[in-house]
Amino acid sequence: MSEGSPHARERLAASRTLQEILSVAVEFERSAERFYTELAPKVSKHIRWLVEELAQEEQRHVQLFSELMQRPDIEDQLQQRLAAPPSDTRFSDAIQLPDLGEHPDDQAVLQYALGREQAAMEQYQSLAEEAEPGPIRDLFAFLAAEETEHKAELEKIYYEVVHSGGV
């Protein structure tokens, strides 16, 4: 297949450099951290601890990505192109934050958090499968597993809140 063929152009258009992917991931995590930090004083006392914990987790993810992007041993890898995961659009769209109002109900907050965890889990899992073995793949695999765990925890809390009449 020649480089100028339509198929090659489509593949190139559907790929991103690792630097671009990491930049979007940092913005995804940073926007969530800001959102949860600003949301914490507005939510009920029943889930305030959870929203504060989510903000801390998102900040930790920003730090992990930022540290990775500064490592000299992966500088060459940052220009490699990876296929954009099927979840790429949904992941990028999640940077746009909803307005849950001044007094959001617990169910709406939990639904939003579940959606973000799902998008992150899918994105990081796809990227872990695409990345070459090494620190980048390891980080994406770690984050995919962590997001999966967070989602499972949120699902338990959601069930307790919704089915205990907490909303």
C-alpha positions in Angstrom: 0.0 0.0 0.0 1.5 3.4 -0.9 1.7 6.2 1.6 -0.5 8.4 -0.5 -3.3 6.0 -0.8 -6.8 6.9 0.7 -6.5 4.0 3.2 -3.2 5.3 4.5 -4.5 8.8 4.8 -7.6 7.5 6.7 -5.3 5.6 9.2 -3.1 8.6 9.7 -6.1 10.9 10.3 -7.5 8.3 12.8 -4.2 8.3 14.8 -2.7 10.7 17.3 0.8 11.2 18.6 1.3 10.0 22.1 2.1 13.6 23.0 -1.4 14.6 21.8 -3.0 11.7 23.5 -1.3 12.5 26.8 -2.2 16.2 26.5 -5.9 15.3 26.1 -5.7 12.9 29.0 -4.1 15.6 31.2 -6.9 18.0 30.3 -9.5 15.3 30.9 -8.2 14.6 34.4 -7.5 18.3 35.2 -11.1 19.3 34.2 -12.5 16.6 36.4 -10.3 17.7 39.3 -11.6 21.3 39.0 -15.2 20.1 38.6 -15.2 17.9 41.7 -13.3 20.5 43.7 -16.0 23.2 42.8 -18.8 20.7 43.3 -17.8 19.4 46.8 -19.3 22.3 48.8 -22.6 22.0 46.8 -23.4 18.3 47.3 -25.1 16.7 50.2 -23.1 15.6 53.2 -23.9 12.0 52.2 -21.5 12.1 49.3 -19.3 15.1 49.9 -16.4 12.8 51.1 -16.7 10.9 47.8 -16.6 14.0 45.6 -13.5 15.2 47.6 -11.9 11.9 47.1 -12.7 12.0 43.3 -11.0 15.4 43.1 -7.9 14.0 44.8 -7.8 11.0 42.5 -8.0 13.2 39.4 -5.2 15.4 40.7 -3.1 12.3 41.2 -3.7 11.2 37.6 -2.7 14.7 36.3 0.5 14.3 38.3 1.2 10.8 36.9 0.7 12.0 33.3 2.8 15.1 33.8 5.6 13.2 35.3 5.5 10.7 32.5 5.6 13.4 29.8 8.7 14.9 31.4 10.8 11.7 31.5 13.7 11.9 29.1 13.7 8.1 28.4 10.3 8.3 26.6 11.0 11.5 24.6 11.2 9.6 21.3 8.1 7.7 22.1 6.0 10.8 22.4 6.1 11.4 18.7 4.9 7.8 17.9 1.4 7.6 16.5 -1.3 5.4 18.0 -4.6 4.5 16.5 -7.3 6.7 18.1 -9.3 4.4 20.4 -13.0 3.9 19.6 -13.8 5.8 22.8 -11.7 8.9 21.8 -14.6 11.2 20.9 -16.5 10.3 24.0 -13.4 10.8 26.1 -12.6 14.1 24.6 -16.2 15.3 24.9 -16.1 14.5 28.7 -13.7 17.5 29.1 -16.9 19.6 28.6 -18.5 19.7 32.1 -22.2 19.7 32.9 -23.9 22.3 35.0 -25.5 20.4 37.8 -26.8 23.5 39.5 -26.2 25.0 42.9 -27.7 22.0 44.8 -27.2 18.9 42.6 -28.8 15.7 43.8 -26.7 12.7 44.7 -28.0 10.6 41.9 -27.1 13.2 39.2 -23.6 13.5 40.7 -23.1 9.8 40.8 -24.4 9.3 37.3 -21.9 11.9 36.0 -19.0 10.3 37.9 -19.9 6.8 36.6 -20.0 8.1 33.0 -16.5 9.7 33.4 -15.1 6.6 35.0 -16.5 4.5 32.1 -15.1 6.8 29.5 -11.7 6.8 31.2 -11.6 3.1 31.7 -12.4 2.4 28.0 -9.9 5.0 26.8 -7.0 3.9 29.0 -7.6 0.2 28.2 -7.6 0.8 24.5 -4.4 2.9 24.8 -2.7 0.2 26.9 -3.4 -2.3 24.2 -2.0 0.0 21.5 1.1 1.3 23.3 4.4 -0.5 23.0 5.6 -2.3 26.1 7.2 0.0 28.6 6.3 2.8 31.0 3.6 4.3 28.8 1.7 1.0 28.4 2.2 0.3 32.1 0.7 3.7 33.1 -2.3 3.2 30.8 -2.8 -0.3 32.1 -2.6 0.9 35.7 -5.0 3.7 35.1 -7.5 1.4 33.2 -7.4 -1.0 36.2 -7.8 1.9 38.6 -10.7 3.4 36.7 -12.4 0.0 36.6 -12.0 -0.3 40.4 -13.4 3.3 40.9 -16.4 2.5 38.7 -17.2 -0.7 40.6 -17.0 1.3 43.9 -19.2 4.1 42.5 -21.8 1.5 41.3 -22.0 0.1 44.9 -22.5 3.6 46.3 -25.0 4.5 43.6 -27.0 1.4 44.4 -26.9 2.2 48.1 -27.9 5.8 47.6 -30.7 5.2 45.0 -32.2 2.2 46.6 -32.0 3.4 50.2 -34.1 6.4 49.3 -31.1 8.7 49.7 -32.1 10.7 46.6 
